[in-house]
Amino acid sequence: MSHTDTHLTVVTHPLVQHKLTLMRKSDASTASFRRLLREISLLLAYEVTRDLPVTMTTIDTPMQPMQAPVIEGKKLALISILRAGNGLLDGILELVPSARVGFVGLYRDPETLKPVEYYFKVPGGLDERLTIAVDPMLATGNSSVAAIDMLKKNGAKDIIFLCLLAAPEGVARMKEAHPDVPIVTAALDERLDDHGYIVPGLGDAGDRIFGTK
């Protein structure tokens, strides 16, 4: 099940919430954090692909021909907001292995909290694809807004933002800048701290995925 308003969907499925609780624990190992993130991203992918358009095609079963549904249109595009976004890719690609994949390289300036671009490579034909931008944390929203700006400049029209955790400040920032981009997340946490980290959160997602500090 999910709690949904016009802009934000919080996926409340028990498996999603259970795995997220295990990920939040400060003593979770890098290996278990990665495994749980892959598993939870697959579950979240079910939510973001819920409304993919389908069309009917004729197939032959072992018994007889029939009309059966298949996904319509071009393959969807998964856009990882580096570096932590890569942690969400594996699970989604298990579910949708034919998806095209792109990357937006942004890092947050520790003084200004503003995003700085260092890499951009995305599939062609974004104007004809469902584009799912992935980043585990929606904190200040500055990097997410910048990434969506870049995707729209490259033709993307149908965009969903998928994250593991969101802060109210980030959701508000995204809604202000991109009210046409729905957000899907596993949890809406309390707030940001003075350093722009989500509280209670789970720490720095990139560091926990890659075992860095």
N, C-alpha and C positions, 0 to 999 in steps of 0.2 A: 504494500500500500504506500501511498504518497500523500503528502500535504501540499496542495498546489494553490497558488494565486495566479494572477495574470502574468507575473514576471518570474516568480521563484517557485521551484518544486523541490521539496525536501523528501527524499526517499526514505520512508520509515519501515521498510521491510526488515523483519527481525534479523535475517542473516547479515544485511548491510550494517545494522546498528551493532550487532555482536562483534563483527570483524573490526568495525571502527573503534570500539572500546578496547580491543586487544592492541590496536595500532597506537592508541593514545598513551599506553603505559610506557613510562620512561625507561623501563628495563627490557622492552622488546628489542630483540637482536636485529641487526641489519637484515639478516636472512629472512627472519619471520616478518619483518616490516614489508620487505619486497614481496614476499609471497602473499601476504594479506592484501596489499595494494593491488596486486594482479587480480586476485579473486574478487575484491570489491569493485574494481573497475569493470569487470565482466558483468557483474550484477547491475551496476549503474548504466551500462550500455543498453541493457534491456529497456530501461526507462527512456533514454534519449532516442532510441530507434522505434519507439512504440507507434509513431504515426507515419512511418515511411509509406509512401504511396505504393500500391500494388496494382498489377494488371493480371489478366487471365491468359493462360497459354494452354495449348493442347499437349498432353503427355500420354505415354502408354504405360499403364501399370501392368503387372503380371496378369491381371484379370481382364482389363479392357481399357480403351482410351477414355480420357476424362479432361475436363477443364479444371485447371488448378492455378492458385495464385503464385506469382513471382514478384519480386521487388521491381518497380518500374523506374526507368530513367538511368542516368549515369551513376556510377559507383560513388558512394559518399566520400568526403574528404575529412581525414582526421588531422588536426593541426596541433602539434605539441608546442606549448610555450616553454622553451628551454629554461633551465635544464630539467626541472622537476616534472614537467609535463610528460617526459618520457616514461615515467613510472606508471602512468595510466594507459599507455599505448598497448602494452602486451595483452592485457585482459580484453580490451576492446577488439584488437586484431584477432584474438581467438574466436570471437563471436562473428566478426565481419572481416575475414581474411583478405577479401578482395578490395578493401578500402584503399584509397590513395592517401599518402601520408606527406605532410609538410611540416616545416619547423619555423618558428619565430623565436629568434634569440634576443632576449631582453634580460637585463639585470637591474636590480633596484639600487640606486645610489644611496648609501647609508646615511648621508647627511640630509639630502633633500627628499628622499623616498620616491623620487621620480624615476621612471623607467628610461633606460639607455639601450638603444638598439645596437646589436652587433652581428645579427645574421637573419636572413629571410629567404626561404625557399619553399614554394608551395606548388601544388599541382595546378595544371591548366584547367580552364573551364569551370572555375568556381561559381560562375553565375548560373550554372546548370546543376550544381551539386548541393546536397545538404552538407554543410560545413560544421563540424563539431570541434570547437577549440577546447583543449584540455590543459588544466593546470590544477594541481592538488589544492592550492590555497587561494581563495579570493579574500585578500586582506584589505589593503587600502583601495584596491581596484584600479590603481594607476597603470600597472603593467597590463592588466586585462583590457582596459579601455584602449590602451595604445595598440595592443595586438589586434583587437577588433577593428580599430581604425585602419590598420594596415591591410587586413583581410578585405574590408569593404573597398578600399582603394584598388585592390586587385580583382574586383568583380563579385565577391561573395555577397549574396543577397539573403540566403536562408541559413542563418547561423544559430547554433546552440552553444552555450558555454557550460562545460561540465567540470565540476570541481569536487573535491572530497569534503572540504570545510569552507564555510563562508562566514565572514563577519558582517554585521549590519552596515558598517561603514562602506564596505566594498560593494554590497548589494545596492545600496543607495547610489553610490558613484556610478555603477554600471547602468542602473535604471535611468539616471539622469542623462548619461552620455549615449546609451544605446537601448532605448526602451523597447526596441523591436527584437532584442536578443534575449530569449529566455535563459534562465539559469537553472541547472539541475545540480543538486548537492546532496550529500549524505547528512549534513548537519548545519544548522545556523547557530553559531556560537555566540557568546555574550558580547564581546567587544574587542578592540585592539588595545594593546598596551602602548607605552610611550615610545617604543621602538618599532611600532607597526606590526607586531606579531599578534596572531589570533589567540585569545584567551577564552576558555582553558586550552584549546588547541591541542597540538601534538609536537610543538617545536618547529624546527626548520625542516620541511618535507624533503628538500633536496639533500641536506646533510644526512637525514635518516635513511634515505634511499641508497645513497652512494657511499655512506660510511665516512663522510668528511666532516670537518669542523669549520 
